[in-house]
Amino acid sequence: MNHLGADVVIDYKKDDFADILHDYDLVLDTLGGETLNRSLRVLKPGGKVISISGPPDLSFAKEAGLNWIVQQVMRLLSFRIRRAAKRRKVTYSFLFMKSSGDQLRQLASIIDAGTIRPVVDQVFPLESTKEALTYVEQGRAKGKVVVKVG
């Protein structure tokens, strides 16, 4: 993984990233749950965790134009993670992902330029989708598993 530009390589089956990483400004959380909670430990004071899988927060509800009652529900849903973040002197925010042609085009150009190099472990034809899913479920993939359509 070092050849891909990684500064630190962690075997998630053996090591807890929160015990190894520290003093980061930003964490982008895609898993939520306990991983989100442990992510707070790697941030330095003033840092921020942004999650696409954690609980929606009040800011999200306001930006989405949701009514006051729903805003308060969102505030309550995110109370525990916001409180844990505040104790560590960091902040939490929820990011709602929505599909966007412009964003996908920007991402494609970044990949084409080689700035981001996704690691592809294996490519399966469409008719082998079941085998691809089995391969992923077995946890053997060392990168992305692609199902090729057409």
N, CA, C and O atoms as a GROMACS GRO file, in nm:
protein
  600
    1MET      N    1   0.082  -0.120   0.000
    1MET     CA    2   0.000   0.000   0.000
    1MET      C    3   0.086   0.126   0.000
    1MET      O    4   0.040   0.232  -0.042
    2ASN      N    5   0.208   0.114   0.046
    2ASN     CA    6   0.295   0.232   0.048
    2ASN      C    7   0.318   0.286  -0.093
    2ASN      O    8   0.333   0.407  -0.111
    3HIS      N    9   0.320   0.197  -0.192
    3HIS     CA   10   0.340   0.243  -0.330
    3HIS      C   11   0.223   0.325  -0.381
    3HIS      O   12   0.235   0.394  -0.483
    4LEU      N   13   0.110   0.320  -0.311
    4LEU     CA   14  -0.006   0.401  -0.348
    4LEU      C   15  -0.005   0.536  -0.277
    4LEU      O   16  -0.095   0.618  -0.298
    5GLY      N   17   0.095   0.559  -0.194
    5GLY     CA   18   0.106   0.688  -0.127
    5GLY      C   19   0.060   0.688   0.017
    5GLY      O   20   0.050   0.794   0.079
    6ALA      N   21   0.032   0.570   0.072
    6ALA     CA   22  -0.013   0.563   0.212
    6ALA      C   23   0.102   0.598   0.305
    6ALA      O   24   0.214   0.548   0.288
    7ASP      N   25   0.076   0.683   0.402
    7ASP     CA   26   0.175   0.716   0.505
    7ASP      C   27   0.180   0.608   0.612
    7ASP      O   28   0.286   0.577   0.667
    8VAL      N   29   0.063   0.550   0.642
    8VAL     CA   30   0.051   0.448   0.744
    8VAL      C   31  -0.038   0.337   0.688
    8VAL      O   32  -0.141   0.365   0.627
    9VAL      N   33   0.001   0.213   0.710
    9VAL     CA   34  -0.079   0.099   0.668
    9VAL      C   35  -0.124   0.025   0.793
    9VAL      O   36  -0.043  -0.009   0.879
   10ILE      N   37  -0.255   0.000   0.802
   10ILE     CA   38  -0.312  -0.066   0.920
   10ILE      C   39  -0.387  -0.191   0.875
   10ILE      O   40  -0.470  -0.185   0.784
   11ASP      N   41  -0.359  -0.302   0.939
   11ASP     CA   42  -0.433  -0.426   0.915
   11ASP      C   43  -0.554  -0.422   1.007
   11ASP      O   44  -0.542  -0.448   1.127
   12TYR      N   45  -0.670  -0.390   0.951
   12TYR     CA   46  -0.788  -0.371   1.033
   12TYR      C   47  -0.831  -0.499   1.106
   12TYR      O   48  -0.908  -0.492   1.202
   13LYS      N   49  -0.782  -0.616   1.061
   13LYS     CA   50  -0.818  -0.740   1.129
   13LYS      C   51  -0.736  -0.760   1.257
   13LYS      O   52  -0.779  -0.832   1.347
   14LYS      N   53  -0.619  -0.696   1.265
   14LYS     CA   54  -0.532  -0.712   1.381
   14LYS      C   55  -0.520  -0.587   1.466
   14LYS      O   56  -0.504  -0.596   1.588
   15ASP      N   57  -0.528  -0.471   1.404
   15ASP     CA   58  -0.500  -0.345   1.473
   15ASP      C   59  -0.623  -0.255   1.478
   15ASP      O   60  -0.706  -0.256   1.387
   16ASP      N   61  -0.633  -0.178   1.584
   16ASP     CA   62  -0.737  -0.076   1.597
   16ASP      C   63  -0.677   0.056   1.551
   16ASP      O   64  -0.582   0.106   1.611
   17PHE      N   65  -0.733   0.112   1.444
   17PHE     CA   66  -0.678   0.236   1.389
   17PHE      C   67  -0.670   0.347   1.493
   17PHE      O   68  -0.580   0.431   1.488
   18ALA      N   69  -0.763   0.347   1.588
   18ALA     CA   70  -0.766   0.453   1.689
   18ALA      C   71  -0.650   0.442   1.788
   18ALA      O   72  -0.619   0.539   1.858
   19ASP      N   73  -0.586   0.327   1.795
   19ASP     CA   74  -0.468   0.312   1.880
   19ASP      C   75  -0.340   0.354   1.809
   19ASP      O   76  -0.239   0.381   1.873
   20ILE      N   77  -0.345   0.362   1.676
   20ILE     CA   78  -0.226   0.390   1.596
   20ILE      C   79  -0.223   0.534   1.545
   20ILE      O   80  -0.118   0.598   1.548
   21LEU      N   81  -0.336   0.583   1.500
   21LEU     CA   82  -0.342   0.717   1.441
   21LEU      C   83  -0.373   0.821   1.548
   21LEU      O   84  -0.444   0.792   1.645
   22HIS      N   85  -0.319   0.941   1.531
   22HIS     CA   86  -0.349   1.050   1.625
   22HIS      C   87  -0.313   1.184   1.563
   22HIS      O   88  -0.234   1.192   1.469
   23ASP      N   89  -0.372   1.288   1.618
   23ASP     CA   90  -0.345   1.427   1.579
   23ASP      C   91  -0.386   1.460   1.436
   23ASP      O   92  -0.316   1.536   1.367
   24TYR      N   93  -0.497   1.404   1.391
   24TYR     CA   94  -0.549   1.438   1.259
   24TYR      C   95  -0.646   1.555   1.269
   24TYR      O   96  -0.712   1.574   1.371
   25ASP      N   97  -0.652   1.633   1.162
   25ASP     CA   98  -0.744   1.747   1.157
   25ASP      C   99  -0.885   1.704   1.119
   25ASP      O  100  -0.983   1.762   1.164
   26LEU      N  101  -0.894   1.600   1.035
   26LEU     CA  102  -1.023   1.563   0.976
   26LEU      C  103  -1.032   1.412   0.959
   26LEU      O  104  -0.937   1.347   0.918
   27VAL      N  105  -1.150   1.358   0.990
   27VAL     CA  106  -1.182   1.219   0.962
   27VAL      C  107  -1.308   1.218   0.880
   27VAL      O  108  -1.406   1.284   0.913
   28LEU      N  109  -1.307   1.142   0.770
   28LEU     CA  110  -1.426   1.120   0.688
   28LEU      C  111  -1.476   0.980   0.719
   28LEU      O  112  -1.413   0.881   0.680
   29ASP      N  113  -1.588   0.970   0.788
   29ASP     CA  114  -1.642   0.842   0.834
   29ASP      C  115  -1.745   0.791   0.735
   29ASP      O  116  -1.839   0.862   0.700
   30THR      N  117  -1.727   0.666   0.691
   30THR     CA  118  -1.823   0.605   0.600
   30THR      C  119  -1.893   0.484   0.661
   30THR      O  120  -1.976   0.421   0.596
   31LEU      N  121  -1.861   0.451   0.785
   31LEU     CA  122  -1.916   0.331   0.847
   31LEU      C  123  -2.015   0.360   0.960
   31LEU      O  124  -2.110   0.283   0.979
   32GLY      N  125  -1.995   0.467   1.034
   32GLY     CA  126  -2.083   0.497   1.146
   32GLY      C  127  -2.058   0.403   1.263
   32GLY      O  128  -1.955   0.336   1.270
   33GLY      N  129  -2.154   0.399   1.355
   33GLY     CA  130  -2.147   0.308   1.469
   33GLY      C  131  -2.022   0.326   1.553
   33GLY      O  132  -1.977   0.438   1.577
   34GLU      N  133  -1.966   0.213   1.596
   34GLU     CA  134  -1.849   0.216   1.683
   34GLU      C  135  -1.727   0.274   1.612
   34GLU      O  136  -1.642   0.336   1.676
   35THR      N  137  -1.719   0.255   1.480
   35THR     CA  138  -1.607   0.314   1.405
   35THR      C  139  -1.612   0.466   1.414
   35THR      O  140  -1.508   0.530   1.428
   36LEU      N  141  -1.730   0.522   1.405
   36LEU     CA  142  -1.745   0.667   1.420
   36LEU      C  143  -1.698   0.712   1.558
   36LEU      O  144  -1.625   0.810   1.570
   37ASN      N  145  -1.739   0.640   1.661
   37ASN     CA  146  -1.698   0.676   1.797
   37ASN      C  147  -1.546   0.669   1.813
   37ASN      O  148  -1.486   0.758   1.872
   38ARG      N  149  -1.484   0.564   1.761
   38ARG     CA  150  -1.338   0.551   1.771
   38ARG      C  151  -1.267   0.657   1.688
   38ARG      O  152  -1.155   0.696   1.721
   39SER      N  153  -1.331   0.703   1.581
   39SER     CA  154  -1.270   0.806   1.497
   39SER      C  155  -1.243   0.934   1.574
   39SER      O  156  -1.149   1.007   1.542
   40LEU      N  157  -1.323   0.962   1.674
   40LEU     CA  158  -1.302   1.083   1.754
   40LEU      C  159  -1.165   1.081   1.822
   40LEU      O  160  -1.105   1.186   1.844
   41ARG      N  161  -1.116   0.961   1.854
   41ARG     CA  162  -0.988   0.949   1.926
   41ARG      C  163  -0.868   0.987   1.842
   41ARG      O  164  -0.762   1.017   1.897
   42VAL      N  165  -0.880   0.986   1.710
   42VAL     CA  166  -0.764   1.015   1.625
   42VAL      C  167  -0.751   1.163   1.594
   42VAL      O  168  -0.651   1.206   1.535
   43LEU      N  169  -0.850   1.241   1.632
   43LEU     CA  170  -0.848   1.384   1.602
   43LEU      C  171  -0.773   1.464   1.708
   43LEU      O  172  -0.773   1.429   1.826
   44LYS      N  173  -0.708   1.571   1.662
   44LYS     CA  174  -0.648   1.663   1.758
   44LYS      C  175  -0.754   1.765   1.799
   44LYS      O  176  -0.853   1.780   1.729
   45PRO      N  177  -0.735   1.833   1.911
   45PRO     CA  178  -0.832   1.935   1.952
   45PRO      C  179  -0.857   2.034   1.838
   45PRO      O  180  -0.764   2.082   1.773
   46GLY      N  181  -0.985   2.064   1.815
   46GLY     CA  182  -1.023   2.151   1.704
   46GLY      C  183  -1.051   2.074   1.577
   46GLY      O  184  -1.094   2.133   1.477
   47GLY      N  185  -1.028   1.942   1.578
   47GLY     CA  186  -1.051   1.860   1.460
   47GLY      C  187  -1.200   1.837   1.435
   47GLY      O  188  -1.285   1.878   1.513
   48LYS      N  189  -1.227   1.770   1.324
   48LYS     CA  190  -1.366   1.750   1.284
   48LYS      C  191  -1.383   1.612   1.223
   48LYS      O  192  -1.298   1.566   1.146
   49VAL      N  193  -1.493   1.547   1.257
   49VAL     CA  194  -1.531   1.423   1.190
   49VAL      C  195  -1.658   1.452   1.110
   49VAL      O  196  -1.754   1.508   1.162
   50ILE      N  197  -1.655   1.413   0.984
   50ILE     CA  198  -1.771   1.426   0.896
   50ILE      C  199  -1.815   1.285   0.861
   50ILE      O  200  -1.734   1.204   0.815
   51SER      N  201  -1.942   1.256   0.882
   51SER     CA  202  -1.991   1.120   0.860
   51SER      C  203  -2.105   1.118   0.760
   51SER      O  204  -2.193   1.204   0.761
   52ILE      N  205  -2.100   1.017   0.672
   52ILE     CA  206  -2.213   0.993   0.582
   52ILE      C  207  -2.298   0.878   0.634
   52ILE      O  208  -2.401   0.845   0.575
   53SER      N  209  -2.256   0.817   0.745
   53SER     CA  210  -2.327   0.702   0.800
   53SER      C  211  -2.373   0.723   0.944
   53SER      O  212  -2.451   0.643   0.996
   54GLY      N  213  -2.326   0.828   1.007
   54GLY     CA  214  -2.366   0.854   1.145
   54GLY      C  215  -2.504   0.917   1.151
   54GLY      O  216  -2.570   0.933   1.048
   55PRO      N  217  -2.546   0.953   1.270
   55PRO     CA  218  -2.680   1.013   1.284
   55PRO      C  219  -2.686   1.153   1.225
   55PRO      O  220  -2.592   1.232   1.241
   56PRO      N  221  -2.796   1.185   1.157
   56PRO     CA  222  -2.814   1.321   1.106
   56PRO      C  223  -2.817   1.420   1.223
   56PRO      O  224  -2.864   1.386   1.332
   57ASP      N  225  -2.768   1.541   1.198
   57ASP     CA  226  -2.764   1.642   1.304
   57ASP      C  227  -2.854   1.759   1.272
   57ASP      O  228  -2.916   1.765   1.165
   58LEU      N  229  -2.861   1.853   1.364
   58LEU     CA  230  -2.948   1.969   1.350
   58LEU      C  231  -2.911   2.052   1.227
   58LEU      O  232  -3.000   2.100   1.157
   59SER      N  233  -2.783   2.070   1.202
   59SER     CA  234  -2.741   2.149   1.085
   59SER      C  235  -2.794   2.089   0.956
   59SER      O  236  -2.841   2.161   0.868
   60PHE      N  237  -2.786   1.957   0.945
   60PHE     CA  238  -2.840   1.890   0.826
   60PHE      C  239  -2.989   1.916   0.814
   60PHE      O  240  -3.037   1.948   0.705
   61ALA      N  241  -3.061   1.902   0.924
   61ALA     CA  242  -3.206   1.921   0.922
   61ALA      C  243  -3.243   2.063   0.879
   61ALA      O  244  -3.337   2.083   0.802
   62LYS      N  245  -3.168   2.161   0.928
   62LYS     CA  246  -3.194   2.300   0.890
   62LYS      C  247  -3.164   2.323   0.743
   62LYS      O  248  -3.243   2.385   0.672
   63GLU      N  249  -3.049   2.273   0.697
   63GLU     CA  250  -3.012   2.290   0.556
   63GLU      C  251  -3.113   2.222   0.463
   63GLU      O  252  -3.137   2.269   0.352
   64ALA      N  253  -3.171   2.111   0.509
   64ALA     CA  254  -3.269   2.038   0.429
   64ALA      C  255  -3.406   2.104   0.434
   64ALA      O  256  -3.498   2.063   0.363
   65GLY      N  257  -3.421   2.206   0.519
   65GLY     CA  258  -3.548   2.277   0.530
   65GLY      C  259  -3.656   2.196   0.601
   65GLY      O  260  -3.775   2.215   0.575
   66LEU      N  261  -3.615   2.107   0.690
   66LEU     CA  262  -3.712   2.024   0.761
   66LEU      C  263  -3.779   2.106   0.871
   66LEU      O  264  -3.723   2.203   0.922
   67ASN      N  265  -3.900   2.065   0.907
   67ASN     CA  266  -3.975   2.142   1.007
   67ASN      C  267  -3.911   2.131   1.145
   67ASN      O  268  -3.824   2.047   1.168
   68TRP      N  269  -3.955   2.218   1.237
   68TRP     CA  270  -3.894   2.230   1.369
   68TRP      C  271  -3.893   2.099   1.445
   68TRP      O  272  -3.794   2.065   1.510
   69ILE      N  273  -4.002   2.024   1.439
   69ILE     CA  274  -4.010   1.897   1.513
   69ILE      C  275  -3.906   1.799   1.460
   69ILE      O  276  -3.836   1.735   1.539
   70VAL      N  277  -3.894   1.787   1.329
   70VAL     CA  278  -3.795   1.696   1.271
   70VAL      C  279  -3.654   1.745   1.304
   70VAL      O  280  -3.564   1.664   1.328
   71GLN      N  281  -3.635   1.876   1.305
   71GLN     CA  282  -3.504   1.930   1.343
   71GLN      C  283  -3.466   1.885   1.484
   71GLN      O  284  -3.351   1.848   1.510
   72GLN      N  285  -3.562   1.889   1.576
   72GLN     CA  286  -3.534   1.850   1.714
   72GLN      C  287  -3.507   1.699   1.724
   72GLN      O  288  -3.425   1.656   1.804
   73VAL      N  289  -3.577   1.621   1.642
   73VAL     CA  290  -3.551   1.477   1.639
   73VAL      C  291  -3.408   1.452   1.592
   73VAL      O  292  -3.337   1.369   1.650
   74MET      N  293  -3.365   1.522   1.487
   74MET     CA  294  -3.228   1.508   1.436
   74MET      C  295  -3.126   1.550   1.543
   74MET      O  296  -3.021   1.487   1.558
   75ARG      N  297  -3.158   1.656   1.615
   75ARG     CA  298  -3.069   1.702   1.723
   75ARG      C  299  -3.054   1.593   1.828
   75ARG      O  300  -2.944   1.568   1.878
   76LEU      N  301  -3.166   1.528   1.863
   76LEU     CA  302  -3.161   1.421   1.963
   76LEU      C  303  -3.088   1.298   1.910
   76LEU      O  304  -3.014   1.233   1.984
   77LEU      N  305  -3.109   1.265   1.783
   77LEU     CA  306  -3.042   1.149   1.724
   77LEU      C  307  -2.890   1.161   1.731
   77LEU      O  308  -2.819   1.062   1.749
   78SER      N  309  -2.841   1.282   1.717
   78SER     CA  310  -2.696   1.303   1.714
   78SER      C  311  -2.640   1.348   1.850
   78SER      O  312  -2.521   1.380   1.860
   79PHE      N  313  -2.723   1.349   1.952
   79PHE     CA  314  -2.679   1.401   2.082
   79PHE      C  315  -2.556   1.329   2.136
   79PHE      O  316  -2.460   1.394   2.178
   80ARG      N  317  -2.556   1.196   2.136
   80ARG     CA  318  -2.446   1.121   2.197
   80ARG      C  319  -2.314   1.145   2.126
   80ARG      O  320  -2.211   1.167   2.191
   81ILE      N  321  -2.314   1.142   1.994
   81ILE     CA  322  -2.188   1.160   1.921
   81ILE      C  323  -2.140   1.305   1.934
   81ILE      O  324  -2.020   1.329   1.943
   82ARG      N  325  -2.233   1.400   1.933
   82ARG     CA  326  -2.193   1.540   1.950
   82ARG      C  327  -2.136   1.564   2.090
   82ARG      O  328  -2.038   1.637   2.105
   83ARG      N  329  -2.196   1.500   2.190
   83ARG     CA  330  -2.145   1.513   2.328
   83ARG      C  331  -2.006   1.451   2.340
   83ARG      O  332  -1.917   1.509   2.402
   84ALA      N  333  -1.989   1.333   2.280
   84ALA     CA  334  -1.857   1.267   2.284
   84ALA      C  335  -1.753   1.353   2.211
   84ALA      O  336  -1.639   1.364   2.256
   85ALA      N  337  -1.793   1.413   2.100
   85ALA     CA  338  -1.701   1.500   2.026
   85ALA      C  339  -1.664   1.622   2.109
   85ALA      O  340  -1.547   1.661   2.116
   86LYS      N  341  -1.763   1.682   2.172
   86LYS     CA  342  -1.738   1.802   2.253
   86LYS      C  343  -1.640   1.772   2.367
   86LYS      O  344  -1.554   1.854   2.399
   87ARG      N  345  -1.655   1.653   2.429
   87ARG     CA  346  -1.563   1.615   2.537
   87ARG      C  347  -1.419   1.608   2.489
   87ARG      O  348  -1.326   1.634   2.566
   88ARG      N  349  -1.400   1.573   2.364
   88ARG     CA  350  -1.265   1.564   2.307
   88ARG      C  351  -1.223   1.694   2.238
   88ARG      O  352  -1.117   1.701   2.176
   89LYS      N  353  -1.308   1.796   2.250
   89LYS     CA  354  -1.280   1.928   2.189
   89LYS      C  355  -1.268   1.918   2.037
   89LYS      O  356  -1.183   1.982   1.976
   90VAL      N  357  -1.356   1.836   1.977
   90VAL     CA  358  -1.366   1.825   1.832
   90VAL      C  359  -1.512   1.842   1.794
   90VAL      O  360  -1.598   1.853   1.882
   91THR      N  361  -1.540   1.846   1.666
   91THR     CA  362  -1.679   1.863   1.622
   91THR      C  363  -1.722   1.748   1.531
   91THR      O  364  -1.639   1.680   1.470
   92TYR      N  365  -1.853   1.730   1.524
   92TYR     CA  366  -1.915   1.626   1.442
   92TYR      C  367  -2.013   1.693   1.347
   92TYR      O  368  -2.084   1.786   1.385
   93SER      N  369  -2.016   1.645   1.224
   93SER     CA  370  -2.124   1.686   1.134
   93SER      C  371  -2.160   1.572   1.041
   93SER      O  372  -2.077   1.486   1.009
   94PHE      N  373  -2.285   1.572   1.001
   94PHE     CA  374  -2.340   1.471   0.912
   94PHE      C  375  -2.344   1.529   0.771
   94PHE      O  376  -2.381   1.645   0.752
   95LEU      N  377  -2.306   1.448   0.674
   95LEU     CA  378  -2.310   1.489   0.534
   95LEU      C  379  -2.403   1.396   0.459
   95LEU      O  380  -2.379   1.276   0.452
   96PHE      N  381  -2.508   1.451   0.403
   96PHE     CA  382  -2.602   1.372   0.324
   96PHE      C  383  -2.549   1.363   0.181
   96PHE      O  384  -2.532   1.464   0.114
   97MET      N  385  -2.525   1.241   0.136
   97MET     CA  386  -2.472   1.220   0.001
   97MET      C  387  -2.588   1.215  -0.097
   97MET      O  388  -2.687   1.145  -0.076
   98LYS      N  389  -2.575   1.290  -0.204
   98LYS     CA  390  -2.675   1.285  -0.310
   98LYS      C  391  -2.602   1.274  -0.442
   98LYS      O  392  -2.493   1.329  -0.460
   99SER      N  393  -2.662   1.202  -0.534
   99SER     CA  394  -2.596   1.184  -0.663
   99SER      C  395  -2.596   1.316  -0.739
   99SER      O  396  -2.694   1.390  -0.739
  100SER      N  397  -2.486   1.342  -0.804
  100SER     CA  398  -2.471   1.466  -0.878
  100SER      C  399  -2.384   1.439  -1.000
  100SER      O  400  -2.270   1.394  -0.987
  101GLY      N  401  -2.439   1.466  -1.116
  101GLY     CA  402  -2.362   1.448  -1.239
  101GLY      C  403  -2.235   1.530  -1.239
  101GLY      O  404  -2.130   1.483  -1.283
  102ASP      N  405  -2.242   1.654  -1.190
  102ASP     CA  406  -2.124   1.740  -1.185
  102ASP      C  407  -2.016   1.681  -1.094
  102ASP      O  408  -1.898   1.678  -1.130
  103GLN      N  409  -2.057   1.634  -0.976
  103GLN     CA  410  -1.959   1.575  -0.885
  103GLN      C  411  -1.898   1.449  -0.944
  103GLN      O  412  -1.777   1.427  -0.930
  104LEU      N  413  -1.979   1.367  -1.009
  104LEU     CA  414  -1.925   1.245  -1.070
  104LEU      C  415  -1.828   1.278  -1.182
  104LEU      O  416  -1.727   1.210  -1.198
  105ARG      N  417  -1.856   1.382  -1.260
  105ARG     CA  418  -1.763   1.424  -1.366
  105ARG      C  419  -1.632   1.474  -1.305
  105ARG      O  420  -1.524   1.444  -1.356
  106GLN      N  421  -1.642   1.552  -1.196
  106GLN     CA  422  -1.520   1.599  -1.129
  106GLN      C  423  -1.439   1.482  -1.076
  106GLN      O  424  -1.316   1.479  -1.088
  107LEU      N  425  -1.506   1.386  -1.016
  107LEU     CA  426  -1.438   1.268  -0.964
  107LEU      C  427  -1.371   1.190  -1.076
  107LEU      O  428  -1.258   1.145  -1.062
  108ALA      N  429  -1.441   1.174  -1.188
  108ALA     CA  430  -1.384   1.102  -1.303
  108ALA      C  431  -1.259   1.172  -1.353
  108ALA      O  432  -1.161   1.106  -1.388
  109SER      N  433  -1.259   1.305  -1.358
  109SER     CA  434  -1.141   1.376  -1.406
  109SER      C  435  -1.024   1.362  -1.308
  109SER      O  436  -0.909   1.355  -1.349
  110ILE      N  437  -1.054   1.359  -1.178
  110ILE     CA  438  -0.949   1.339  -1.078
  110ILE      C  439  -0.888   1.200  -1.092
  110ILE      O  440  -0.766   1.183  -1.083
  111ILE      N  441  -0.972   1.101  -1.114
  111ILE     CA  442  -0.923   0.964  -1.134
  111ILE      C  443  -0.843   0.954  -1.263
  111ILE      O  444  -0.736   0.895  -1.266
  112ASP      N  445  -0.896   1.014  -1.372
  112ASP     CA  446  -0.826   1.012  -1.501
  112ASP      C  447  -0.689   1.078  -1.491
  112ASP      O  448  -0.594   1.036  -1.557
  113ALA      N  449  -0.678   1.182  -1.408
  113ALA     CA  450  -0.551   1.253  -1.392
  113ALA      C  451  -0.452   1.175  -1.304
  113ALA      O  452  -0.335   1.210  -1.295
  114GLY      N  453  -0.501   1.069  -1.240
  114GLY     CA  454  -0.413   0.988  -1.155
  114GLY      C  455  -0.397   1.041  -1.014
  114GLY      O  456  -0.317   0.989  -0.937
  115THR      N  457  -0.473   1.146  -0.979
  115THR     CA  458  -0.466   1.201  -0.844
  115THR      C  459  -0.518   1.100  -0.742
  115THR      O  460  -0.460   1.083  -0.635
  116ILE      N  461  -0.626   1.033  -0.779
  116ILE     CA  462  -0.681   0.924  -0.698
  116ILE      C  463  -0.664   0.797  -0.781
  116ILE      O  464  -0.701   0.792  -0.898
  117ARG      N  465  -0.607   0.695  -0.718
  117ARG     CA  466  -0.587   0.568  -0.788
  117ARG      C  467  -0.659   0.457  -0.714
  117ARG      O  468  -0.603   0.398  -0.621
  118PRO      N  469  -0.783   0.430  -0.754
  118PRO     CA  470  -0.854   0.321  -0.686
  118PRO      C  471  -0.784   0.188  -0.712
  118PRO      O  472  -0.734   0.162  -0.822
  119VAL      N  473  -0.780   0.106  -0.610
  119VAL     CA  474  -0.718  -0.026  -0.622
  119VAL      C  475  -0.827  -0.126  -0.657
  119VAL      O  476  -0.922  -0.145  -0.581
  120VAL      N  477  -0.812  -0.190  -0.771
  120VAL     CA  478  -0.908  -0.291  -0.816
  120VAL      C  479  -0.847  -0.428  -0.791
  120VAL      O  480  -0.742  -0.461  -0.847
  121ASP      N  481  -0.912  -0.506  -0.708
  121ASP     CA  482  -0.864  -0.641  -0.678
  121ASP      C  483  -0.900  -0.737  -0.790
  121ASP      O  484  -0.814  -0.811  -0.839
  122GLN      N  485  -1.027  -0.737  -0.829
  122GLN     CA  486  -1.072  -0.834  -0.928
  122GLN      C  487  -1.192  -0.779  -1.002
  122GLN      O  488  -1.273  -0.704  -0.947
  123VAL      N  489  -1.203  -0.817  -1.131
  123VAL     CA  490  -1.317  -0.778  -1.215
  123VAL      C  491  -1.393  -0.905  -1.252
  123VAL      O  492  -1.335  -1.001  -1.302
  124PHE      N  493  -1.523  -0.904  -1.226
  124PHE     CA  494  -1.610  -1.017  -1.260
  124PHE      C  495  -1.706  -0.976  -1.370
  124PHE      O  496  -1.752  -0.862  -1.372
  125PRO      N  497  -1.737  -1.066  -1.464
  125PRO     CA  498  -1.842  -1.036  -1.562
  125PRO      C  499  -1.978  -1.037  -1.493
  125PRO      O  500  -1.994  -1.097  -1.386
  126LEU      N  501  -2.076  -0.972  -1.552
  126LEU     CA  502  -2.209  -0.959  -1.493
  126LEU      C  503  -2.266  -1.095  -1.454
  126LEU      O  504  -2.328  -1.108  -1.349
  127GLU      N  505  -2.247  -1.194  -1.539
  127GLU     CA  506  -2.304  -1.326  -1.510
  127GLU      C  507  -2.238  -1.396  -1.390
  127GLU      O  508  -2.286  -1.500  -1.345
  128SER      N  509  -2.129  -1.341  -1.340
  128SER     CA  510  -2.060  -1.397  -1.223
  128SER      C  511  -2.081  -1.311  -1.098
  128SER      O  512  -1.999  -1.314  -1.006
  129THR      N  513  -2.190  -1.235  -1.096
  129THR     CA  514  -2.218  -1.146  -0.983
  129THR      C  515  -2.224  -1.222  -0.851
  129THR      O  516  -2.174  -1.175  -0.749
  130LYS      N  517  -2.285  -1.341  -0.853
  130LYS     CA  518  -2.296  -1.420  -0.730
  130LYS      C  519  -2.156  -1.454  -0.676
  130LYS      O  520  -2.132  -1.445  -0.556
  131GLU      N  521  -2.066  -1.492  -0.765
  131GLU     CA  522  -1.929  -1.524  -0.723
  131GLU      C  523  -1.858  -1.400  -0.669
  131GLU      O  524  -1.781  -1.408  -0.573
  132ALA      N  525  -1.884  -1.285  -0.732
  132ALA     CA  526  -1.824  -1.159  -0.686
  132ALA      C  527  -1.869  -1.127  -0.544
  132ALA      O  528  -1.789  -1.088  -0.459
  133LEU      N  529  -1.998  -1.144  -0.518
  133LEU     CA  530  -2.051  -1.117  -0.384
  133LEU      C  531  -1.993  -1.214  -0.281
  133LEU      O  532  -1.960  -1.174  -0.169
  134THR      N  533  -1.980  -1.339  -0.319
  134THR     CA  534  -1.918  -1.438  -0.230
  134THR      C  535  -1.775  -1.400  -0.198
  134THR      O  536  -1.730  -1.408  -0.084
  135TYR      N  537  -1.703  -1.357  -0.300
  135TYR     CA  538  -1.563  -1.316  -0.284
  135TYR      C  539  -1.552  -1.201  -0.184
  135TYR      O  540  -1.466  -1.201  -0.096
  136VAL      N  541  -1.640  -1.102  -0.198
  136VAL     CA  542  -1.640  -0.987  -0.108
  136VAL      C  543  -1.676  -1.030   0.034
  136VAL      O  544  -1.611  -0.989   0.130
  137GLU      N  545  -1.780  -1.113   0.048
  137GLU     CA  546  -1.826  -1.157   0.180
  137GLU      C  547  -1.719  -1.237   0.254
  137GLU      O  548  -1.716  -1.236   0.377
  138GLN      N  549  -1.632  -1.306   0.181
  138GLN     CA  550  -1.526  -1.385   0.243
  138GLN      C  551  -1.414  -1.296   0.298
  138GLN      O  552  -1.327  -1.344   0.371
  139GLY      N  553  -1.417  -1.168   0.264
  139GLY     CA  554  -1.319  -1.075   0.316
  139GLY      C  555  -1.180  -1.090   0.257
  139GLY      O  556  -1.082  -1.050   0.319
  140ARG      N  557  -1.171  -1.148   0.138
  140ARG     CA  558  -1.040  -1.171   0.077
  140ARG      C  559  -0.997  -1.057  -0.016
  140ARG      O  560  -0.881  -1.052  -0.056
  141ALA      N  561  -1.088  -0.969  -0.049
  141ALA     CA  562  -1.056  -0.863  -0.146
  141ALA      C  563  -0.951  -0.769  -0.090
  141ALA      O  564  -0.957  -0.729   0.027
  142LYS      N  565  -0.856  -0.734  -0.171
  142LYS     CA  566  -0.749  -0.640  -0.135
  142LYS      C  567  -0.765  -0.511  -0.216
  142LYS      O  568  -0.666  -0.451  -0.258
  143GLY      N  569  -0.886  -0.471  -0.236
  143GLY     CA  570  -0.919  -0.353  -0.314
  143GLY      C  571  -1.065  -0.364  -0.355
  143GLY      O  572  -1.141  -0.442  -0.297
  144LYS      N  573  -1.103  -0.288  -0.454
  144LYS     CA  574  -1.242  -0.289  -0.500
  144LYS      C  575  -1.267  -0.411  -0.588
  144LYS      O  576  -1.180  -0.454  -0.664
  145VAL      N  577  -1.386  -0.465  -0.575
  145VAL     CA  578  -1.430  -0.574  -0.661
  145VAL      C  579  -1.531  -0.514  -0.757
  145VAL      O  580  -1.629  -0.452  -0.716
  146VAL      N  581  -1.506  -0.532  -0.886
  146VAL     CA  582  -1.587  -0.469  -0.990
  146VAL      C  583  -1.669  -0.575  -1.062
  146VAL      O  584  -1.617  -0.682  -1.096
  147VAL      N  585  -1.797  -0.545  -1.086
  147VAL     CA  586  -1.880  -0.628  -1.171
  147VAL      C  587  -1.899  -0.550  -1.300
  147VAL      O  588  -1.958  -0.442  -1.300
  148LYS      N  589  -1.848  -0.606  -1.409
  148LYS     CA  590  -1.850  -0.537  -1.538
  148LYS      C  591  -1.982  -0.564  -1.609
  148LYS      O  592  -2.021  -0.679  -1.630
  149VAL      N  593  -2.050  -0.456  -1.645
  149VAL     CA  594  -2.176  -0.465  -1.717
  149VAL      C  595  -2.148  -0.435  -1.864
  149VAL      O  596  -2.096  -0.328  -1.897
  150GLY      N  597  -2.182  -0.530  -1.950
  150GLY     CA  598  -2.165  -0.508  -2.094
  150GLY      C  599  -2.029  -0.537  -2.148
  150GLY      O  600  -2.005  -0.520  -2.268
   0.00000   0.00000   0.00000
